[in-house]
Amino acid sequence: AVINYGLSERRVVQFNTNDPHRAQVVCETKCPFYIWCSRIKDSETVEIKTLVVEHLCTKPYNNKLASVKHLTEIYGERIRKNPTWKIKEMVETVRHDLEIEVSRIKLIRVRKAALEGVFESLKQHYSRVRDFGYQILLNNPQNRVDIRTTRLN
């Protein structure tokens, strides 16, 4: 939630304390912004104990919170639907949506991360093609199954 806040409001925040039970978040430029929160015992719920929303800093165009992992969560589905989406268009989309500058190299990594899941599922699916053929023969003994494959390096 804090990372989403930082990206949507174009603020660079950092975690001074960040463990499974508590988190302390401050603005990187030493302005008054401050969050102190902790997990409620025996629950997955997080309670904000202290919150100072005031920012005195300017909004930067380079935001370290826009990591490859986070950008993959935001744009991964769109990349999977359109694997030929050009990097130049991605730069413009991120600039328009999040109002931040992201390097081309980072967006290349985002596209690679988004498409890795697709290739892994395809590889897993095609590795079972002989099992599928066997099941067809079990259910329809009169049929013939002919499977031809080629090796890819």
N, C-alpha and C positions, 0 to 999 in steps of 0.2 A: 504494500500500500504506500509506503514511503517513497519507493522508487517511482511508482506511478505518479505520485504527487510531484516529485522533483521534475519528472519529464513533462507533465502536463502544465506545470506552472513555470517551467524553464528556470528552475533553481538547482544549484549544485549543492547538495547536502551530503554529509558524510556521517558514518556511524562511528561514534567514539567508543561505545560499548555495544556489542552485538553478540549475544550468546542465546542458547535456547530458552532462557528464562526472562531476559530483559534486553532493552535496547535504549541507547541514548543517541539522539540524532541532533546535529547542529549544522548550521550553514557554514560552508567552507570559508566564507569571507568574514567571519567573526561578527556578523550582525546578530540581533537579539533572538532570532528564530531558534527554537529549542523544543524537542520532544523527549519526554521520558516515559517509557511504557514498560509493562511487565505482563507476563502471562498469569492468568488467574489459576490458582492451584487446582490440580486435577481437572483441567479443562484446556481446550485448544484456543480459548478466547483470550485476546490481548486487551488490556485496559490501559488507557492513556492516563498517567498520573499527573503530568505537567505538560502544558502546551502553551507556547508563546508563538503566535503565527506571524508576528511582525517581521518584515524584511526591510533592511535599509540598503541592500546591495542592488546592483544592476543585474539584469537578466543576461547571462552569457549565451553565446551561440554554440559554444562547444561544451557538451555536457558529458561527463564521465559516466553518468548513470545509464547512458545509452550503450549498454554492452551488447555483444553478439547474442548472448542468451536472451536478453530482454527484447531485442529487436526481432529475434526469431519467433518469440511468443506473439509479438504484435503482427508481423508480416508473414509468418511462416505459411499460413493457410493460403494466402494470396499467391505466394511464390509457388506452392505445390500445384495450385490451379493453373498457373501460367509460368512454367519453368523457363520460358524464353524471355521473361521480363528483363529488359535491359537495365544495366547498372545505372546509366545516366538517368533513366526514368525513375529508378528507385531513389536516387539522390534527390530528385525534385519532389517526389512524394513525401519522403521523410522531412524535407525542408518545409513543405506545405503543412503536413499533418502535425509535426512536433515542433516546428520552428527552431530546429537546431541543424548544425552542420555535422554530417557524418562522412567519414572518408570512404573512398571507393573500395579500398582494401577491406574495410570492416564490412561493407555491404556484400562484397564477394564472399566473405566468410559466413555472413548471414544466409546467403543463398545456398552455399554448400551445406550448412547445418540443416537447413529446411529440407533440402533434397535428399540428404543421407537417409532419413527415415523412409522415404519412398523407395529408394534403391534397396534398402535392407529388407523391406516387406516383399518387394518383387523377387529378390534373391531367395528368400525363404519360401515364397509361394512356388517358384519354379523348381526348387530343389525337391518338391513333393510330387512332381508330375508323374513319376513312375508309380507312386502310391495311388494316385487317382486312376491311372490305367488299370491297375490291379483291382481296384474296387469296381470298375466297370465290368471287368471279366467275371468277377464274383457274382454280380447281379444279373449279368446277361452272358451266359456261357457261349451262346452261338455267335456273339460278336467277335470282332478281331480288333485289337488295339495295336497300332503301329506308332511308336514314338521315335522321333529322330531329333537329335540335339547336336549342337556344335559347341565346342569349348571356346570361351572368351578369355583372353588374358587380362 
